[in-house]
Amino acid sequence: MDVFAKNLRRRAQELGLANAEVARRAGLSERRYAHYVSGRNEPDLAMLLRIAEVLQSTPNDLLSATAAAASDPRTTLLDRLNSAATLMTDSDLQAAIAQAEAVVRLRRR
């Protein structure tokens, strides 16, 4: 159970997500998710799948004692961007894309 709790904390930190935000995105109460993060309880399979989806991970990675440590910084940033994008409305996503494209254009000058 400690391995799972540790991996939850590590992955949320990599994505820049607070426990409350992970809980909200997974449809859990903060208290229930806190029990998972503390190692006090383990989720059932359905909840494990939802948490893994929120954390852009797999159940195997979350349960594994040999889960990869933080990946390279660029991959972590892309994971964070993807995680945020999944919650955006279409219009918010279009605005974010326009901003990203503007940054790329400025870099090319």
Sequence and secondary structure as in RCSB ss.txt:
>XXXX:A:sequence
MDVFAKNLRRRAQELGLANAEVARRAGLSERRYAHYVSGRNEPDLAMLLRIAEVLQSTPNDLLSATAAAASDPRT
TLLDRLNSAATLMTDSDLQAAIAQAEAVVRLRRR
>XXXX:A:secstr
 HHHHHHHHHHHHHHT  HHHHHHHHT  HHHHHHHHHTS    HHHHHHHHHHTT  HHHHH TT      HHH
HHHHHHHHHHTTS HHHHHHHHHHHHHHHHHHH 
